[in-house]
Amino acid sequence: MDCSEQCVPDRGNRQATKGWTAHTPRDPTPSVSRGKLTPPDSITLRGPMATAHPTSIPDVVLVQPEVHGDSRGFLLETFSELDWREFGIEGPFVQENHSRSAARGTLRGMHFQTSPGQAKLVRCVRGAIFDVAVDLRRGSRTYGTWVGHVLDDETHHQLWVPAGFAHGFQVLSEVADVAYKLTSLYDPKTESEIAWDDPDIAIEWPIHEPVLSERDKVAPRLAEVADSLPFGR
């Protein structure tokens, strides 16, 4: 998407709805989900310091912060409660995690918490990852489908993964640091997972021989745990 074509609202209007631009993108940023692109009737929101792009799963949002750079480096806003709320991204965020993966091909996923559910705002602060969300909400028209985006330390894109989704990523660089805000505290009693290679979901991972934890190697398929999932619409 050529963001230079969009109108950037005045910074002083950040609390006003009229300070935001909503439009149907002519050349939407594609999301990978079984080969589907962003629905043509989806709306992109342009805010004072970031743009929110719709994905093929409506509640999953790709955030493109505005990066201000020069020869010294760069500055960007990675989160603003008022701005991100306009994108449908709401906390409160009660925990923030930082993970490092030291091998290309490392795959972490697909993880979720069952109660009370956990939403994540994910960004890659070093290197590059392929970030994936799978819809676990029974009754949803996108149940059992996935969406994936590359997040890296050059574009600084973020992925909003709502509660009711499994989340995982694969490392595309030699080293990757990932930071993510969470809407609930980590609870090992409600932590769960589904198989990264579930054939019914068929995620198209970029690297075919991933580096996995023992836990992720034996995760069940979605069909094996579907009846126990608490998520709905």
DADA-V594030 format. One record per residue. N is the residue number from 1. RES is the residue in three letters. OMEGA is omega in whole degrees, 0 to 359 (999 if undefined). NEAR is the number of other ideal C-beta (glycine too) atoms within 8 Angstrom. Layout:
N RES OMEGA NEAR
N RES OMEGA NEAR
This chain:
1 MET 177 9
2 ASP 185 5
3 CYS 179 8
4 SER 180 4
5 GLU 185 4
6 GLN 180 9
7 CYS 177 5
8 VAL 182 6
9 PRO 178 12
10 ASP 183 6
11 ARG 181 7
12 GLY 181 5
13 ASN 189 10
14 ARG 181 12
15 GLN 182 5
16 ALA 179 6
17 THR 181 5
18 LYS 177 5
19 GLY 183 12
20 TRP 179 10
21 THR 176 8
22 ALA 180 7
23 HIS 174 8
24 THR 185 8
25 PRO 177 11
26 ARG 181 4
27 ASP 190 5
28 PRO 174 13
29 THR 185 9
30 PRO 171 6
31 SER 182 15
32 VAL 178 8
33 SER 185 12
34 ARG 177 6
35 GLY 182 4
36 LYS 175 6
37 LEU 178 7
38 THR 179 13
39 PRO 186 8
40 PRO 181 6
41 ASP 181 5
42 SER 185 11
43 ILE 172 8
44 THR 179 14
45 LEU 178 11
46 ARG 179 13
47 GLY 182 14
48 PRO 186 11
49 MET 181 10
50 ALA 176 14
51 THR 178 13
52 ALA 180 15
53 HIS 175 14
54 PRO 176 12
55 THR 182 13
56 SER 168 11
57 ILE 194 13
58 PRO 185 8
59 ASP 175 6
60 VAL 187 14
61 VAL 173 13
62 LEU 182 15
63 VAL 179 16
64 GLN 178 13
65 PRO 175 12
66 GLU 183 10
67 VAL 178 9
68 HIS 184 7
69 GLY 172 6
70 ASP 184 6
71 SER 181 2
72 ARG 185 3
73 GLY 183 5
74 PHE 174 7
75 LEU 174 6
76 LEU 172 10
77 GLU 179 9
78 THR 177 7
79 PHE 171 7
80 SER 185 9
81 GLU 182 7
82 LEU 183 8
83 ASP 184 13
84 TRP 177 13
85 ARG 178 9
86 GLU 179 11
87 PHE 184 13
88 GLY 181 9
89 ILE 184 10
90 GLU 174 6
91 GLY 5 7
92 PRO 176 5
93 PHE 186 9
94 VAL 181 8
95 GLN 174 9
96 GLU 182 8
97 ASN 177 8
98 HIS 179 8
99 SER 174 7
100 ARG 175 9
101 SER 189 10
102 ALA 179 5
103 ALA 175 8
104 ARG 181 8
105 GLY 177 10
106 THR 180 12
107 LEU 177 15
108 ARG 181 11
109 GLY 5 13
110 MET 191 14
111 HIS 175 11
112 PHE 173 15
113 GLN 186 13
114 THR 185 8
115 SER 7 7
116 PRO 189 6
117 GLY 184 13
118 GLN 174 10
119 ALA 183 10
120 LYS 169 11
121 LEU 193 15
122 VAL 173 15
123 ARG 179 13
124 CYS 185 15
125 VAL 176 8
126 ARG 180 9
127 GLY 184 13
128 ALA 177 12
129 ILE 168 15
130 PHE 188 12
131 ASP 190 14
132 VAL 172 14
133 ALA 178 14
134 VAL 181 15
135 ASP 179 13
136 LEU 184 13
137 ARG 180 11
138 ARG 184 9
139 GLY 177 6
140 SER 179 9
141 ARG 178 3
142 THR 180 9
143 TYR 178 10
144 GLY 177 8
145 THR 185 12
146 TRP 175 12
147 VAL 182 13
148 GLY 178 12
149 HIS 172 12
150 VAL 172 9
151 LEU 182 15
152 ASP 183 13
153 ASP 176 8
154 GLU 178 4
155 THR 181 7
156 HIS 176 12
157 HIS 178 13
158 GLN 175 12
159 LEU 176 15
160 TRP 181 15
161 VAL 184 11
162 PRO 172 8
163 ALA 183 10
164 GLY 178 11
165 PHE 167 13
166 ALA 183 12
167 HIS 175 15
168 GLY 178 12
169 PHE 175 14
170 GLN 184 16
171 VAL 181 15
172 LEU 181 13
173 SER 180 11
174 GLU 176 5
175 VAL 177 10
176 ALA 172 14
177 ASP 182 11
178 VAL 177 15
179 ALA 179 11
180 TYR 176 10
181 LYS 184 11
182 LEU 180 14
183 THR 174 12
184 SER 180 12
185 LEU 177 6
186 TYR 179 9
187 ASP 182 9
188 PRO 181 5
189 LYS 181 4
190 THR 179 8
191 GLU 180 10
192 SER 184 9
193 GLU 170 13
194 ILE 187 16
195 ALA 178 10
196 TRP 183 14
197 ASP 178 6
198 ASP 184 11
199 PRO 178 6
200 ASP 178 8
201 ILE 173 11
202 ALA 175 7
203 ILE 181 12
204 GLU 180 6
205 TRP 183 11
206 PRO 182 6
207 ILE 193 10
208 HIS 178 4
209 GLU 186 4
210 PRO 171 11
211 VAL 189 6
212 LEU 169 8
213 SER 177 6
214 GLU 179 6
215 ARG 183 7
216 ASP 179 12
217 LYS 186 7
218 VAL 180 5
219 ALA 182 10
220 PRO 173 8
221 ARG 180 10
222 LEU 182 14
223 ALA 181 6
224 GLU 182 6
225 VAL 188 11
226 ALA 184 8
227 ASP 181 4
228 SER 184 5
229 LEU 182 9
230 PRO 189 7
231 PHE 176 9
232 GLY 180 7
233 ARG 999 4
